[in-house]
Amino acid sequence: MSRFGLRSIALIAASAAGALTIGTAAHADTRDDEKVLLKGSTTASYFWDDSSGRAGDTGLPASGKPMQQGLVASPSWPLFTEGYVMYKGKKLPFFVGDRGPGVPSSNGVMLDLDAKTFAHLTGGRFNSSTLGVDGVGGEGHIKVDYVITKWGTGAGKKNYPVSFASGAWAKVDRNPAKPPQQLLAEKKPSVKTAPVGEGRAAEAPVRQTGYVRKDEPASAPVAKSEPVEQAQSAGGRAVEAVEAAAKPEAGGSDGTGGALVAVALAVAGGGAVLGSERVRKLVRG
C-alpha cells in the first residue's frame, strides 16, 4: 500500500476516534460511609461512674453496661444512641449509656463524656485513683461538636438535646429529627417553567437561509433550515473524499482506492447519501 494510502487511512481513523471521544467526561463516584442523622455542638463535662462511690456516683450506668471509654450520658437522647464527638481535630465515637448531666443540663451542658474520652480529647491523663482527668489545669468543660449516626430504640428525644428536667428522656419520640441531607434537599428552590406569554422569553427561531428553485419565481424564496445545509455540505465533502480516494496515483493503482472509499463511507456515516450506482463506479475505477 502506498504512503498516500497509509497516511489517508491514518488520518481518517484518527478523525473517527476523536469524534467518538467528544463529549465523554470522566466520572468519579463519591461515597459517604457515615449516615448523619443529627449534628450540632454543645458544652460537655465528664464523669466516671464505676459504682464505687469515689466520685459521687450512685451505681452502674442506667443502660446496665459497665463504665467504659465511649460510654456517655445524655439528658434526653435515647439509650444506645450512637455517634461521635470532635474537639480540636480529634474525633472519638460514643454511645449513650447513662442519664445526665442533671442540673448542669439546664445551663447548656448537654453531654457528659466519660473521663477517658475527655482525657484523650484534651491531651490529659485519666487518674484511676481519683477517677478524674489530670494535666488539663482543672478544666472540666469543653465545647465539642457532635454527630449522631444511629438513634437508640427506647425512650428519649431523637433531636437536639434538652435538659434532664424536661422529662424528654422518659418519653418515646416517634418523630425524629430530619437528617441534614434531607433538610438541605428540601431547602433547594424548585425550578418552575413560566407559561407562554407570562414573562417567558421567546424561543430563538432557527436561522433560515433562502434560495430560489428553478421552477418558482425569484420573488418566492423557500426557507431552508441550517441543518439541511449542513447535511448537504457533509454529503458533498464525503463525495469529494470518496472521489479523491478512488483516483489512482501516478504510476498505477494498487487497490488502495477501494479501501479508502470504504473507510470514507464508514466515517461519513449518515451524513452523506450516495447513489449505489455511483459508488460502484467509483470503486471499480
WOFEN-V306782 format. One record per pair of residues at least 6 apart in sequence whose ideal C-beta (glycine too) atoms are under 7 Angstrom apart, sorted by the first residue. I is the first residue (numbers start at 1). J is the second residue. If there is no record, write none. Layout:
# WOFEN-V306782
i:j
I:J
I:J
This chain:
# WOFEN-V306782
i:j
1:254
1:256
2:249
2:254
2:256
4:249
5:256
5:260
8:245
8:260
9:260
9:263
12:263
12:264
12:267
15:267
16:267
34:149
35:149
36:147
36:149
36:179
36:180
37:148
37:149
37:151
37:177
37:179
38:148
38:159
38:177
39:146
39:147
39:180
40:146
40:160
41:143
41:144
41:145
41:146
42:110
42:111
42:144
42:146
42:161
43:108
43:109
43:141
43:143
44:111
44:113
44:141
44:142
44:144
45:101
45:104
45:109
45:112
45:140
45:141
46:112
46:113
46:114
46:115
46:118
46:133
46:140
47:55
47:73
47:100
47:112
47:114
47:115
48:55
48:67
48:114
48:115
48:131
49:57
49:61
49:67
49:98
50:57
50:67
50:131
51:57
51:59
51:60
54:131
55:131
60:66
61:67
61:71
61:97
61:98
62:79
62:98
62:99
63:79
63:80
63:97
63:98
65:71
65:97
67:114
69:114
69:116
69:117
70:93
70:94
70:95
70:114
70:117
71:95
71:97
71:98
71:114
72:94
72:96
72:97
72:111
72:112
72:113
72:114
73:98
73:99
73:100
73:101
73:112
74:96
74:111
74:161
75:99
75:100
75:101
75:105
75:110
75:161
75:162
75:163
75:164
75:169
76:156
76:157
76:161
76:162
76:166
76:168
76:169
77:96
77:156
77:157
77:161
78:96
78:151
78:152
78:153
78:154
78:155
78:156
78:158
79:96
79:97
79:152
79:154
79:156
80:95
80:96
80:152
81:95
81:96
81:148
81:150
81:151
81:152
82:95
82:149
82:150
83:94
83:146
83:147
83:148
83:149
84:91
84:92
84:93
84:94
84:147
85:92
85:94
85:113
85:144
85:145
85:146
86:144
86:145
87:121
87:142
87:144
90:121
92:117
92:120
92:121
94:117
96:152
99:164
99:169
100:112
100:164
101:109
101:112
102:164
105:163
105:164
106:163
106:165
109:141
110:161
111:144
111:146
115:126
115:131
115:132
115:133
116:126
118:133
119:125
119:126
119:133
121:142
122:133
122:136
122:139
122:142
123:135
124:133
124:134
124:135
124:136
125:133
125:134
125:135
126:133
127:133
127:134
151:158
151:176
155:169
155:170
155:171
155:172
156:168
156:169
156:173
157:168
157:173
158:173
158:176
158:177
159:176
159:177
162:168
194:200
206:225
206:226
207:226
208:223
208:224
208:225
209:224
209:226
209:229
210:221
210:222
210:223
210:224
211:222
211:224
212:218
212:221
213:222
231:271
234:271
234:272
235:271
235:272
235:273
238:264
238:268
238:271
238:272
239:272
239:274
241:264
242:261
242:264
242:265
242:282
243:282
245:257
245:260
245:261
245:264
246:257
246:261
246:282
246:283
246:285
247:257
248:257
248:285
253:285
257:285
258:283
261:282
261:283
